[in-house]
Amino acid sequence: MTIGVVALAGCSLAVWSAVVLGEGQEIRRGDAKAYRILGDTNHLPKLDRGEAERTLAIVGWQPLPRPADDPALAEPAGRRQILDATCDADLVVIARVESAVPFQHPNGRWVLTTHNLAVSTVVRTHAPKVTRIERVRYVHPSGELTVAGRTVRTTLTRFPAIATDEEALFFLVRIGGGGFRTSLLLPPMALRGGILDPLGVAVSDAAREPAAGLGAREAVRLAADAVCRPAPVDRSRRPGTGTSDGRLPPFSGPPPP
């Protein structure tokens, strides 16, 4: 059912002291509500009935509007996607998935997954007092769960379930309870042979993220040195409306006038 580790030689990174962010596998209600777009699944049957393969479509990356004198406007699409996702995120890390715990959305119609990430490199953080991060609790918008004796798989397009322990570059947005979700501007990207590569199932060239194929060291430098202007977007607003309706839009952008 469809609804419409890398050698960082030459990179200058700080030395960090140890902290654990959101460690622990208990499922919090705030985790389940990390992605407001999943409210669009409310019309689906409960997970114990209906189709076992469910897909929710989300639009691809669209460049964020920037001032006319912003140098980022001249960047190729792949580099600009890295810059946009960095400015949307509260934390950018290279990390490895240590565990996966699938759980139901509160509406009983979708599956998300909580992962513990073992962080090897902090690329950028908005928390200046945090000097090192060892682990992060990350909530992913897709997952697979056995319900009533059958396996149900739910997929938010561009963000398939993570079934690998490879290191990846994560652009993370803080949610309640000390956890994080991914920026919807760029999915977690595996680091394979020094190149960014999508996690999960293979996709057609037309559906590949612009940042796919970018060198990992280049991407890390871009994220570490990004100048974010204007200020990060208001995530409570939905494009095309003049009001905040409490839902995360399928892509980020500035609030309408």
C-alpha positions as a Python dict, from the first residue, in 0.01 Angstrom:
ca = {
    (1, 'M'): (0, 0, 0),
    (2, 'T'): (144, 333, -102),
    (3, 'I'): (25, 673, 13),
    (4, 'G'): (57, 945, -252),
    (5, 'V'): (3448, 488, 893),
    (6, 'V'): (3619, 721, 688),
    (7, 'A'): (3975, 855, 716),
    (8, 'L'): (3931, 1217, 806),
    (9, 'A'): (4289, 1320, 751),
    (10, 'G'): (4310, 1694, 708),
    (11, 'C'): (3980, 1760, 884),
    (12, 'S'): (4007, 1982, 1186),
    (13, 'L'): (3787, 1844, 1463),
    (14, 'A'): (3785, 1931, 1831),
    (15, 'V'): (3868, 1692, 2116),
    (16, 'W'): (3551, 1610, 2310),
    (17, 'S'): (3479, 1492, 2668),
    (18, 'A'): (3231, 1205, 2717),
    (19, 'V'): (2854, 1245, 2729),
    (20, 'V'): (2567, 1009, 2645),
    (21, 'L'): (2259, 1167, 2487),
    (22, 'G'): (1928, 990, 2536),
    (23, 'E'): (2081, 650, 2610),
    (24, 'G'): (1841, 367, 2685),
    (25, 'Q'): (1599, 154, 2485),
    (26, 'E'): (1275, 235, 2662),
    (27, 'I'): (1017, 368, 2416),
    (28, 'R'): (885, 714, 2490),
    (29, 'R'): (561, 852, 2357),
    (30, 'G'): (754, 1155, 2234),
    (31, 'D'): (962, 919, 2017),
    (32, 'A'): (649, 795, 1846),
    (33, 'K'): (546, 1151, 1764),
    (34, 'A'): (887, 1254, 1630),
    (35, 'Y'): (758, 1274, 1272),
    (36, 'R'): (436, 1468, 1236),
    (37, 'I'): (407, 1366, 872),
    (38, 'L'): (321, 1016, 996),
    (39, 'G'): (-15, 1158, 1103),
    (40, 'D'): (-104, 1109, 736),
    (41, 'T'): (-130, 735, 809),
    (42, 'N'): (-437, 777, 1031),
    (43, 'H'): (-671, 648, 760),
    (44, 'L'): (-483, 318, 719),
    (45, 'P'): (-605, -5, 881),
    (46, 'K'): (-449, -109, 1210),
    (47, 'L'): (-129, -309, 1178),
    (48, 'D'): (-303, -640, 1253),
    (49, 'R'): (-511, -608, 937),
    (50, 'G'): (-480, -464, 589),
    (51, 'E'): (-165, -475, 379),
    (52, 'A'): (160, -583, 545),
    (53, 'E'): (376, -366, 316),
    (54, 'R'): (300, 3, 363),
    (55, 'T'): (470, 301, 201),
    (56, 'L'): (419, 670, 270),
    (57, 'A'): (551, 896, -4),
    (58, 'I'): (749, 1209, 81),
    (59, 'V'): (879, 1470, -160),
    (60, 'G'): (1247, 1481, -244),
    (61, 'W'): (1490, 1746, -129),
    (62, 'Q'): (1409, 2096, -245),
    (63, 'P'): (1673, 2370, -196),
    (64, 'L'): (1602, 2607, 89),
    (65, 'P'): (1553, 2970, -12),
    (66, 'R'): (1861, 3180, 61),
    (67, 'P'): (1953, 3550, 36),
    (68, 'A'): (2071, 3655, -309),
    (69, 'D'): (2426, 3714, -181),
    (70, 'D'): (2456, 3373, -11),
    (71, 'P'): (2757, 3187, -160),
    (72, 'A'): (2571, 2858, -114),
    (73, 'L'): (2350, 2947, -412),
    (74, 'A'): (2644, 2879, -644),
    (75, 'E'): (2714, 2535, -498),
    (76, 'P'): (2628, 2217, -692),
    (77, 'A'): (2312, 2041, -574),
    (78, 'G'): (2494, 1770, -375),
    (79, 'R'): (2699, 2018, -173),
    (80, 'R'): (2399, 2243, -122),
    (81, 'Q'): (2192, 1954, 11),
    (82, 'I'): (2463, 1892, 273),
    (83, 'L'): (2453, 2261, 370),
    (84, 'D'): (2073, 2264, 393),
    (85, 'A'): (2057, 1949, 607),
    (86, 'T'): (2333, 2082, 833),
    (87, 'C'): (2144, 2405, 897),
    (88, 'D'): (1823, 2209, 964),
    (89, 'A'): (1999, 1982, 1216),
    (90, 'D'): (2090, 2028, 1582),
    (91, 'L'): (2364, 1765, 1565),
    (92, 'V'): (2570, 1615, 1281),
    (93, 'V'): (2763, 1296, 1360),
    (94, 'I'): (2933, 995, 1209),
    (95, 'A'): (2792, 697, 1395),
    (96, 'R'): (2728, 324, 1379),
    (97, 'V'): (2390, 164, 1455),
    (98, 'E'): (2426, -59, 1762),
    (99, 'S'): (2068, -175, 1815),
    (100, 'A'): (1717, -155, 1673),
    (101, 'V'): (1385, -165, 1858),
    (102, 'P'): (1074, -132, 1638),
    (103, 'F'): (756, 6, 1792),
    (104, 'Q'): (410, 114, 1689),
    (105, 'H'): (305, 470, 1625),
    (106, 'P'): (33, 575, 1873),
    (107, 'N'): (-227, 540, 1597),
    (108, 'G'): (-145, 168, 1564),
    (109, 'R'): (-102, 202, 1187),
    (110, 'W'): (272, 257, 1140),
    (111, 'V'): (605, 120, 1265),
    (112, 'L'): (905, 331, 1367),
    (113, 'T'): (1241, 213, 1502),
    (114, 'T'): (1453, 338, 1790),
    (115, 'H'): (1827, 291, 1734),
    (116, 'N'): (2119, 344, 1968),
    (117, 'L'): (2398, 509, 1770),
    (118, 'A'): (2763, 472, 1873),
    (119, 'V'): (2917, 804, 1775),
    (120, 'S'): (3272, 804, 1640),
    (121, 'T'): (3290, 1167, 1523),
    (122, 'V'): (3096, 1478, 1617),
    (123, 'V'): (3098, 1694, 1308),
    (124, 'R'): (2885, 1980, 1438),
    (125, 'T'): (2664, 2052, 1741),
    (126, 'H'): (2443, 2340, 1851),
    (127, 'A'): (2514, 2259, 2217),
    (128, 'P'): (2839, 2447, 2294),
    (129, 'K'): (2871, 2303, 2646),
    (130, 'V'): (2868, 1945, 2515),
    (131, 'T'): (3226, 1844, 2457),
    (132, 'R'): (3188, 1482, 2351),
    (133, 'I'): (2899, 1257, 2256),
    (134, 'E'): (2940, 882, 2276),
    (135, 'R'): (2588, 756, 2208),
    (136, 'V'): (2264, 897, 2074),
    (137, 'R'): (1909, 763, 2082),
    (138, 'Y'): (1779, 800, 1728),
    (139, 'V'): (1422, 749, 1609),
    (140, 'H'): (1385, 637, 1246),
    (141, 'P'): (1053, 684, 1060),
    (142, 'S'): (1034, 332, 911),
    (143, 'G'): (1048, -18, 1053),
    (144, 'E'): (946, -381, 1058),
    (145, 'L'): (745, -546, 1337),
    (146, 'T'): (560, -872, 1394),
    (147, 'V'): (197, -799, 1474),
    (148, 'A'): (-69, -1068, 1523),
    (149, 'G'): (161, -1335, 1384),
    (150, 'R'): (261, -1153, 1066),
    (151, 'T'): (548, -924, 971),
    (152, 'V'): (448, -569, 885),
    (153, 'R'): (695, -341, 709),
    (154, 'T'): (638, 33, 686),
    (155, 'T'): (855, 266, 477),
    (156, 'L'): (871, 642, 451),
    (157, 'T'): (1016, 688, 103),
    (158, 'R'): (1379, 810, 104),
    (159, 'F'): (1407, 674, 463),
    (160, 'P'): (1389, 292, 442),
    (161, 'A'): (1446, 82, 752),
    (162, 'I'): (1811, 64, 855),
    (163, 'A'): (1932, -294, 852),
    (164, 'T'): (2308, -244, 869),
    (165, 'D'): (2581, -171, 1123),
    (166, 'E'): (2780, 42, 879),
    (167, 'E'): (2899, 384, 981),
    (168, 'A'): (2688, 663, 843),
    (169, 'L'): (2659, 1040, 845),
    (170, 'F'): (2350, 1151, 1039),
    (171, 'F'): (2186, 1495, 1036),
    (172, 'L'): (1986, 1490, 1360),
    (173, 'V'): (1707, 1710, 1496),
    (174, 'R'): (1641, 1708, 1869),
    (175, 'I'): (1306, 1574, 1996),
    (176, 'G'): (1167, 1538, 2348),
    (177, 'G'): (1328, 1313, 2607),
    (178, 'G'): (1683, 1362, 2484),
    (179, 'G'): (1634, 1173, 2158),
    (180, 'F'): (1678, 1276, 1795),
    (181, 'R'): (1509, 1223, 1461),
    (182, 'T'): (1661, 1269, 1118),
    (183, 'S'): (1638, 1588, 918),
    (184, 'L'): (1397, 1526, 633),
    (185, 'L'): (1629, 1719, 402),
    (186, 'L'): (1877, 1430, 382),
    (187, 'P'): (1851, 1069, 504),
    (188, 'P'): (2137, 907, 695),
    (189, 'M'): (2411, 833, 440),
    (190, 'A'): (2643, 531, 460),
    (191, 'L'): (3016, 588, 426),
    (192, 'R'): (3138, 335, 170),
    (193, 'G'): (3485, 363, 27),
    (194, 'G'): (3502, 725, 132),
    (195, 'I'): (3182, 809, -57),
    (196, 'L'): (2831, 895, 66),
    (197, 'D'): (2589, 620, -32),
    (198, 'P'): (2223, 569, 67),
    (199, 'L'): (2141, 322, 341),
    (200, 'G'): (1879, 61, 266),
    (201, 'V'): (1745, -61, -67),
    (202, 'A'): (1894, 52, -397),
    (203, 'V'): (1706, 326, -581),
    (204, 'S'): (1702, 448, -938),
    (205, 'D'): (1937, 725, -1044),
    (206, 'A'): (1640, 962, -1065),
    (207, 'A'): (1548, 893, -703),
    (208, 'R'): (1902, 920, -562),
    (209, 'E'): (1976, 1200, -321),
    (210, 'P'): (2189, 1473, -484),
    (211, 'A'): (2447, 1429, -205),
    (212, 'A'): (2494, 1060, -291),
    (213, 'G'): (2839, 1008, -443),
    (214, 'L'): (2991, 1307, -266),
    (215, 'G'): (3324, 1241, -96),
    (216, 'A'): (3284, 1180, 276),
    (217, 'R'): (3570, 1412, 374),
    (218, 'E'): (3423, 1684, 156),
    (219, 'A'): (3079, 1638, 315),
    (220, 'V'): (3226, 1652, 667),
    (221, 'R'): (3414, 1972, 589),
    (222, 'L'): (3101, 2129, 441),
    (223, 'A'): (2894, 2046, 747),
    (224, 'A'): (3162, 2157, 993),
    (225, 'D'): (3214, 2492, 818),
    (226, 'A'): (2854, 2567, 714),
    (227, 'V'): (2729, 2920, 769),
    (228, 'C'): (2357, 2899, 839),
    (229, 'R'): (2160, 3194, 721),
    (230, 'P'): (1882, 3272, 744),
    (231, 'A'): (1798, 3117, 1082),
    (232, 'P'): (1673, 2756, 1081),
    (233, 'V'): (1318, 2715, 957),
    (234, 'D'): (1008, 2709, 1177),
    (235, 'R'): (934, 2336, 1171),
    (236, 'S'): (581, 2382, 1312),
    (237, 'R'): (451, 2541, 992),
    (238, 'R'): (324, 2356, 690),
    (239, 'P'): (406, 2486, 342),
    (240, 'G'): (112, 2634, 158),
    (241, 'T'): (-75, 2746, 468),
    (242, 'G'): (-56, 3056, 680),
    (243, 'T'): (-100, 2879, 1009),
    (244, 'S'): (80, 2630, 1227),
    (245, 'D'): (-111, 2303, 1243),
    (246, 'G'): (138, 2106, 1451),
    (247, 'R'): (256, 1886, 1162),
    (248, 'L'): (604, 1856, 1020),
    (249, 'P'): (601, 1943, 649),
    (250, 'P'): (734, 1689, 399),
    (251, 'F'): (1020, 1930, 329),
    (252, 'S'): (1163, 2222, 515),
    (253, 'G'): (1124, 2580, 404),
    (254, 'P'): (1057, 2922, 546),
    (255, 'P'): (713, 2999, 685),
    (256, 'P'): (475, 3154, 434),
    (257, 'P'): (419, 3529, 452),
}
